[in-house]
Amino acid sequence: MTSMIVQRSDERRSFVTREIGGETLIVPVTGHAMDLESIYVLNPVASRIWELLRSPTTATHIAGVVAGEFAVSQEDAAADTAEFLASLSTRGLIQELAETV
């Protein structure tokens, strides 16, 4: 089974992340201005995934952490993780690094 290694995109160029009132906010940056109409507010599971993406990791690893920490099945965690990573990738917030076996 192969799994893509992913991590956050270069924060200095594409977004800023802030923790405010117990919530994680991702604010896209276009040029030198923040796009305040496209702020992403992450729930606790998404916040944990976002935290795990600080360093290179795989969707399989993330799903295992989510399943263990949030008392969901491995299958649900894998599906939800894949969906969230696809959303982040579409928005350019994560980058794929390589494949591993």
Legacy VTK file of the C-alpha trace (Angstrom):
# vtk DataFile Version 3.0
C-alpha trace
ASCII
DATASET POLYDATA
POINTS 101 float
0.000 0.000 0.000
1.354 3.441 -0.876
0.616 6.640 0.969
1.469 10.177 -0.100
3.595 12.218 2.287
2.078 15.644 2.883
2.789 18.734 4.937
1.665 22.343 5.125
2.578 24.614 2.234
4.980 27.469 2.828
3.119 29.565 5.419
5.019 32.759 4.679
3.580 32.919 1.180
0.084 31.487 1.263
-1.581 31.761 4.696
-1.292 32.572 8.380
-2.579 30.405 11.214
-3.845 31.762 14.513
-5.270 30.184 17.657
-8.038 32.424 18.993
-10.485 31.499 21.726
-9.673 27.811 21.459
-10.265 27.740 17.692
-7.745 27.429 14.896
-8.130 29.988 12.120
-6.392 29.800 8.742
-6.322 33.079 6.838
-5.207 32.949 3.185
-2.799 35.654 2.073
-2.902 37.031 -1.463
0.012 39.264 -2.341
0.640 41.211 0.836
-2.980 41.298 2.018
-5.034 38.806 3.992
-8.168 37.468 2.319
-10.532 37.964 5.255
-13.494 36.634 3.278
-11.862 33.200 3.031
-10.996 32.521 6.663
-11.154 28.841 7.604
-12.302 28.007 11.134
-11.266 24.475 12.100
-13.128 22.171 14.449
-11.085 20.173 17.026
-10.469 17.229 14.668
-9.420 19.473 11.781
-7.233 21.484 14.175
-5.459 18.291 15.257
-4.911 17.274 11.634
-3.587 20.755 10.861
-1.188 20.425 13.807
0.047 17.057 12.514
0.754 18.652 9.126
3.492 20.862 10.614
5.940 18.158 9.614
5.831 15.594 6.803
3.363 12.804 7.509
0.965 10.456 5.747
-2.802 10.280 5.623
-2.546 6.819 7.166
-0.650 8.168 10.173
-3.069 11.077 10.573
-6.093 8.753 10.420
-4.538 6.540 13.112
-4.042 9.530 15.408
-7.589 10.770 14.769
-9.073 7.322 15.430
-7.162 7.012 18.687
-7.740 10.510 20.020
-11.340 11.087 18.941
-12.884 7.631 19.487
-13.954 7.043 15.879
-13.428 3.957 13.765
-10.291 3.672 11.669
-12.477 3.590 8.542
-14.323 6.812 9.438
-11.070 8.495 10.423
-9.459 7.489 7.115
-12.413 8.752 5.067
-12.659 12.040 6.964
-8.894 12.569 6.817
-8.809 11.963 3.061
-11.682 14.396 2.523
-10.074 17.119 4.646
-6.650 16.671 3.026
-8.253 16.914 -0.427
-9.930 20.164 0.636
-6.645 21.584 1.941
-4.843 20.514 -1.224
-7.450 22.159 -3.461
-6.911 25.422 -1.578
-3.120 25.141 -1.833
-2.664 24.863 1.935
-0.732 21.584 1.852
1.817 20.113 -0.487
2.544 16.548 -1.519
6.176 15.607 -1.036
6.673 12.013 -2.210
5.295 8.529 -2.009
6.285 5.888 0.489
5.551 2.174 0.579
LINES 1 102
101 0 1 2 3 4 5 6 7 8 9 10 11 12 13 14 15 16 17 18 19 20 21 22 23 24 25 26 27 28 29 30 31 32 33 34 35 36 37 38 39 40 41 42 43 44 45 46 47 48 49 50 51 52 53 54 55 56 57 58 59 60 61 62 63 64 65 66 67 68 69 70 71 72 73 74 75 76 77 78 79 80 81 82 83 84 85 86 87 88 89 90 91 92 93 94 95 96 97 98 99 100
